[in-house]
């Protein structure tokens, strides 16, 4: 089945993270989606800014398209992402007034902890996603990189972009460039993207249990597991 891609959308590239494979991540995000009646949070390293509200075309929620990263195994930076290590569990986010509010109880968003515990963690964000479709690591068509331009600047995307607001060029796009497999499409729901707060350090043994635990849990078990992590 090929997924229809809109003209304007938020695009994010996904892959293994801190020793957890992409299939395992999607497995636990599917449990999170079921526990949240279709809503799940996907952690990203940068904010897409307030312009995301402009992607709500004809009253429809902005779309977010998930593509698998290419050639991740050969990139030194990606190698670090694949290696296990301590994780930060984010427990809150900023609301529109700048006040920290707890994340929904079923949500688990993590990021790699700093190598030096004395260092402050980098800012981390999450896309607020919703879909009635099952999340899967199966490919459904491709995203042609050279067809995309940055929605905010109008310039071509850089290869280093991981998460960005983009526009598809209808005609005249140059040929060539890499293709990225499309895995999933969801809708962004208000507030669309949030800045995460209140990180809790998870040691490597607990971090490594995330994927294993998700594979053994049902939805109710996931709810208890998510609450237990925060405790």
C-alpha positions, 0 to 999 in steps of 0.5 A: 500500500502506497501512502498519499503524501500531502504538499505541505507537511512536517518530515522527520527521519527516524532510526535506531536510538541509543541501542534500541532498534527502530522496530523496537521503538515503533513497537512501543510507540504503537502501544503508546498510541493504543493507550492514548486512543490514537495519540503518541509523542515522537521525540525530536532534536529540534523544534519546527517552530510556530510555522507548523500552524500554517500547515493546517490546510482547509481545516485539516491537521498538519501531517507528519511523515516518518521516513527511515534514515538512509545508510545509518550504519555507515555514519559515525554519528549514527553509530553512537545513536545505535550504541546503548547508553544511559537515557533521559526520560522526559516527564513534562513539557512547556505549555503555551504560557511557558509553564511546565506540565506533566506529559500524558501518563501513557507517553514515554519520550527518551533521549541520550543522556550527556556523556558527562553527567555534570553537563546540562542535557540539550533541549529536546522536543516532541511531535504530538501525533495522532493516527487511527492506523497501526504504526509499522516499520514497513515501507510504503513508497519513497520520499524523493529528497530533491522534490522537497524544499524548506517551507519556512525559508523556501530553500532546498533541504540540507542532508543534515536536516532530520526534522523540518517543515517542508513543501513538495515541488509539483514540477521542475524538481531536479532529478537524482538525489536519495530516496527515503522510504516512507514508513508512517503518516500521522496528523499533528494535534495541538500544540503540535510540538512541545519542548520537553522538561524535567528529565530523569536519568535512566541507567543503561539496564533500564534503558535497554529494557524499554524495547524488551518490555514493550514486546511483552506487554499489552496496552494495560501493561504499557500504561503501568510500565509508563507510570512505573518508569516515572516513579 
